[in-house]
Amino acid sequence: MENFLNTYNKLNANNLQLLADIYTEDIWFLDPAHEIRGLARLTGYFTTLYTNISSIQFQFNHHLRVAEEGYVQWQMDFRHPRLQGGRDIVVEGASYLRFHETGKVSYHRDYFDLGAMLYEQLPLLGRIIIAVKRRLGR
């Protein structure tokens, strides 16, 4: 688990080969917007992600590993030039991980509010979503 967390905080557009140190070749990665199978495809996704953002950093608030399963509660701070005028965006989430006998992650599922990460950051759509959430009492 420690290697996984430390590697995530080192990642940038120039060292994505580090993904091979923490994920199996047949990694199954899911988040609210993607389902990716295989290390090559996951590396491609991260390449696009890290090329399009100005900065990204994770703060891991809580983590737990029991046998081959793990859980990580995190906060992601990132900047994207086309979201929020390039200002910081903070998204809280959690990840469920399954570890292979090699110690690498073979299954990674992220849980977070895609609206808070993306839709609320868009000029017109963001105002509408925020208004709807207020009416729902959030």
matplotlib code that plots the C-alpha trace (Angstrom):
import matplotlib.pyplot as plt

x = [0.0, 2.8, 4.5, 1.2, 0.6, 4.1, 4.2, 0.9, 2.4, 5.4, 3.5, 3.8, 3.7, 7.4, 7.5, 4.3, 6.4, 6.1, 2.6, 4.2, 5.6, 2.2, -0.3, -0.4, -0.4, -4.1, -5.2, -8.9, -9.4, -12.8, -13.9, -17.2, -16.3, -14.0, -13.5, -10.0, -8.5, -4.8, -1.7, -1.0, -4.5, -4.3, -0.9, -2.5, -5.3, -2.8, -0.8, -3.8, -4.8, -1.3, -0.9, -4.1, -3.8, -1.6, -1.0, -2.3, -1.6, -3.2, -3.5, -4.2, -6.4, -6.9, -5.8, -6.2, -5.0, -6.3, -4.8, -5.4, -7.9, -7.3, -9.1, -7.8, -9.7, -8.1, -8.4, -7.3, -6.2, -5.8, -5.8, -7.0, -6.7, -10.3, -11.9, -12.6, -10.3, -7.3, -7.8, -7.5, -10.3, -10.6, -12.3, -12.7, -13.0, -12.1, -10.5, -11.0, -8.0, -7.3, -3.7, -2.2, 0.2, 3.0, 2.0, 0.8, -2.8, -4.9, -8.2, -8.7, -12.1, -12.4, -15.5, -16.0, -18.5, -17.9, -20.2, -17.9, -14.8, -16.1, -19.6, -19.8, -16.6, -18.1, -19.5, -23.2, -23.7, -22.0, -24.4, -27.3, -26.0, -25.2, -28.7, -30.2, -28.1, -29.2, -32.8, -32.2, -30.8, -27.1]
y = [0.0, 2.5, 1.9, 2.5, 5.8, 7.1, 6.3, 8.2, 11.3, 11.1, 10.7, 13.4, 13.5, 12.5, 9.4, 7.4, 4.3, 4.1, 2.8, -0.6, -0.6, -0.5, -2.1, -5.6, -5.9, -6.8, -4.0, -3.3, 0.4, 2.0, 5.5, 7.4, 8.2, 5.3, 1.6, 0.7, -2.8, -3.3, -1.4, -0.1, 1.5, 2.8, 4.4, 6.0, 7.4, 8.8, 10.3, 12.2, 13.2, 14.5, 16.3, 18.2, 19.4, 22.1, 20.4, 17.5, 16.4, 13.8, 13.9, 10.5, 11.0, 7.4, 4.0, 0.5, -2.9, -6.2, -9.2, -8.6, -5.7, -2.0, 1.2, 4.7, 8.0, 10.9, 14.5, 15.5, 19.0, 19.8, 22.6, 22.4, 25.5, 25.1, 24.5, 27.2, 29.6, 27.4, 27.8, 24.9, 22.3, 20.1, 16.7, 14.2, 10.5, 7.0, 4.0, 0.3, -1.7, -5.5, -6.6, -9.4, -11.8, -9.8, -6.8, -4.9, -3.7, -5.7, -3.9, -0.2, 1.4, 5.1, 6.7, 10.5, 13.1, 13.6, 16.7, 18.3, 17.4, 18.4, 19.5, 22.1, 23.6, 24.5, 28.0, 27.6, 23.9, 24.4, 27.1, 24.9, 21.9, 23.9, 25.4, 22.0, 20.7, 23.7, 22.9, 19.3, 20.5, 19.7]
z = [0.0, 0.9, -2.4, -4.2, -2.4, -2.7, -6.4, -7.0, -5.4, -7.7, -11.0, -13.6, -17.4, -17.6, -15.5, -16.2, -16.7, -12.9, -13.4, -14.2, -10.7, -9.0, -11.5, -13.1, -16.9, -16.8, -14.5, -14.4, -13.6, -13.1, -12.2, -12.8, -16.4, -17.5, -17.6, -18.7, -19.0, -19.4, -18.3, -21.9, -22.0, -18.5, -19.3, -22.4, -20.2, -17.7, -20.6, -21.8, -18.3, -17.3, -20.7, -20.3, -16.6, -15.3, -11.9, -9.8, -6.3, -4.0, -0.2, 1.3, 4.4, 5.4, 4.0, 5.0, 3.6, 4.8, 2.9, -0.8, -0.4, 0.2, 0.7, 0.3, 1.1, -0.8, -1.8, -5.3, -6.0, -9.7, -12.2, -15.8, -18.1, -19.3, -16.0, -13.3, -15.2, -14.4, -10.7, -8.2, -8.1, -5.1, -5.3, -2.5, -3.2, -2.3, -4.0, -3.6, -4.5, -5.0, -4.8, -6.8, -5.0, -6.5, -4.4, -7.5, -7.9, -10.3, -9.7, -8.9, -8.6, -7.8, -6.2, -6.5, -7.6, -11.3, -11.2, -8.6, -10.7, -14.1, -14.7, -11.9, -13.3, -16.7, -17.0, -17.9, -16.9, -13.6, -12.5, -13.4, -11.5, -8.4, -8.5, -8.7, -5.8, -3.7, -4.4, -3.3, 0.0, -0.7]

ax = plt.figure().add_subplot(projection="3d")
ax.plot(x, y, z, "-o")
ax.set_aspect("equal")
plt.show()
